[in-house]
């Protein structure tokens, strides 16, 4: 019985080590406060990418580097900004102020969802002082592309500069995040976009 227990423990240790080895450690805070520097994420290749997903892609400015960004609109949708209000296909993302985090204001954004469904949500941060308000005309996202935003809206580049990104540049979709908890997040998080958004 003791030997069987040791075999089971060794097997579980091997599985845990393998899973840990499949994760990536995040450098930088471009996706803070949802994903912070030092967090570990587990990502899987996927042909299905949905609004709200966090994806790993080749940096459009340095193809040798990989970065994380959040999908806000997929092919066939339009996205627009007016003083930080985001609309996808004319539907406004809900934004609830959460509080301060150092020099930042933290907001929870939620994808529109028909009741009784609960929309997928995540945290973003904006510089508190001086406040920044960015706007743009609607952008039509072509089929086979996505529009990406960083969760740190004032200190990271994304599709506001690059435009829509072809899905062929996406390497994987983040499904699990592990890191130190803070006021608005837990240690572990299962991350998945909204398959119904836009219907």
C-alpha positions in Angstrom: 0.0 0.0 0.0 2.8 2.4 0.9 4.6 1.6 -2.4 1.4 2.4 -4.4 1.0 5.7 -2.5 4.6 6.6 -3.5 3.9 5.8 -7.1 0.8 7.9 -7.1 2.6 10.8 -5.5 5.5 10.5 -8.0 3.0 10.4 -10.9 1.1 13.5 -9.5 4.4 15.3 -9.0 5.4 14.5 -12.6 2.1 15.8 -13.9 2.3 19.0 -11.8 5.9 19.6 -13.0 4.9 19.1 -16.6 1.9 21.5 -16.3 4.1 24.1 -14.6 6.7 23.7 -17.4 4.0 24.4 -19.9 3.3 27.8 -18.4 4.9 31.2 -19.3 6.0 33.9 -16.8 4.8 37.3 -17.8 7.2 40.2 -18.0 5.9 43.7 -17.9 2.6 45.2 -16.9 1.0 46.0 -20.3 -2.0 43.8 -19.3 -2.2 45.0 -15.7 -4.2 44.9 -13.5 -5.8 41.7 -14.9 -2.4 40.1 -15.7 0.6 41.4 -13.8 4.3 41.1 -14.3 5.5 37.9 -12.6 2.1 36.1 -13.2 2.2 32.7 -14.9 -0.2 31.9 -17.7 -1.2 28.7 -19.5 -2.1 29.1 -23.1 -3.3 26.8 -25.9 -3.4 27.1 -29.7 -6.9 27.6 -30.9 -8.7 28.3 -34.1 -11.6 29.8 -32.2 -10.9 33.3 -30.9 -13.6 35.3 -29.2 -14.1 38.8 -27.9 -12.7 39.0 -24.4 -10.0 36.4 -25.0 -6.4 37.2 -24.1 -4.0 36.0 -26.8 -0.3 35.6 -27.3 0.9 37.0 -30.6 4.1 38.1 -32.3 4.8 41.7 -31.5 4.0 43.7 -34.7 7.0 45.9 -34.0 9.4 43.0 -33.2 8.4 39.6 -34.6 11.0 37.8 -32.4 9.1 38.9 -29.3 5.7 37.7 -28.0 3.2 39.9 -26.3 -0.3 39.5 -24.7 -3.3 41.5 -25.8 -7.1 41.3 -25.3 -9.4 40.7 -28.2 -12.2 43.4 -28.3 -13.6 42.8 -31.7 -13.4 39.9 -34.3 -13.8 39.8 -38.0 -17.0 41.3 -39.3 -17.5 43.6 -36.3 -16.8 47.3 -35.9 -15.2 49.0 -33.0 -15.2 52.7 -32.0 -13.9 54.8 -29.1 -15.2 58.1 -27.8 -13.5 59.5 -24.7 -12.7 56.0 -23.5 -16.2 54.7 -24.2 -15.9 51.5 -26.3 -18.6 50.4 -28.7 -18.5 47.1 -30.6 -21.2 46.9 -33.3 -22.8 50.0 -31.6 -23.1 48.1 -28.3 -21.4 49.9 -25.5 -19.1 47.9 -23.2 -20.2 48.4 -19.6 -17.5 50.1 -17.5 -17.7 50.2 -13.7 -15.1 52.2 -11.7 -13.5 50.0 -9.1 -11.1 52.4 -7.3 -7.4 53.5 -7.3 -4.3 51.5 -7.7 -1.3 53.8 -7.1 -1.4 56.4 -9.9 -4.1 54.5 -11.8 -7.9 54.4 -11.9 -9.1 50.8 -12.2 -12.2 50.0 -14.2 -14.0 46.7 -14.7 -15.2 46.3 -18.4 -17.9 43.9 -19.2 -19.0 42.6 -22.6 -22.6 43.0 -23.5 -24.7 39.8 -22.8 -28.3 39.0 -23.1 -30.0 38.1 -19.8 -29.7 35.7 -18.0 -26.1 35.4 -19.3 -23.5 37.2 -17.4 -21.0 39.1 -19.6 -17.3 38.3 -19.6 -15.4 40.9 -17.6 -11.9 42.0 -16.9 -9.9 44.9 -15.3 -8.3 47.8 -17.1 -6.4 50.8 -15.8 -6.1 54.4 -16.9 -3.6 57.0 -15.7 -5.4 59.1 -13.1 -3.5 62.4 -13.6 -3.4 63.9 -16.1 -6.4 61.9 -17.4 -6.2 60.7 -21.0 -9.3 60.5 -23.3 -8.8 58.8 -26.6 -11.3 58.7 -29.5 -11.5 57.3 -33.0 -14.0 56.8 -35.8 -15.4 53.2 -36.1 -12.9 50.7 -37.4 -14.2 47.8 -39.5 -12.4 44.6 -38.6 -12.0 42.4 -41.7 -12.7 38.6 -41.7 -9.6 36.7 -40.5 -8.5 39.5 -38.2 -9.1 40.8 -34.6 -8.9 44.2 -32.9 -6.7 44.0 -29.8 -6.3 46.3 -26.8 -3.9 46.3 -23.8 -5.5 46.4 -20.4 -3.1 49.1 -19.4 -4.7 51.6 -21.8 -2.3 54.5 -21.5 1.1 52.8 -21.5 1.0 50.0 -24.1 0.6 49.9 -27.9 -2.2 47.9 -29.5 -4.6 48.0 -32.5 -5.3 51.7 -31.9 -1.9 52.1 -33.5 -1.4 48.9 -35.5 -5.0 48.5 -36.8 -6.6 45.0 -36.9 -4.2 42.1 -36.7 -4.5 38.9 -38.8 -5.4 35.9 -36.7 -2.4 34.0 -38.3 -0.1 36.1 -36.1 -1.8 34.7 -32.9 0.1 31.9 -31.4 -2.2 30.8 -28.5 -5.1 31.8 -26.3 -4.6 32.2 -22.6 -6.9 30.0 -20.5 -5.4 30.1 -17.0 -3.6 32.8 -15.0 -1.9 32.3 -11.7 -0.4 35.2 -9.6 -0.5 37.2 -6.4 -4.1 38.3 -5.6 -5.0 41.9 -5.2 -8.1 43.8 -4.3 -10.0 42.9 -7.4 -8.6 39.5 -8.5 -8.0 36.0 -7.1 -4.8 34.0 -7.2 -6.1 31.7 -9.9 -8.4 32.6 -12.8 -9.9 30.7 -15.6 -9.9 33.0 -18.7 -12.3 32.6 -21.6 -13.9 35.0 -24.0 -17.6 35.3 -24.8 -18.8 32.9 -27.5 -22.2 34.7 -27.7 -20.9 38.3 -27.9 -22.0 39.9 -31.1 -24.9 37.5 -31.7 
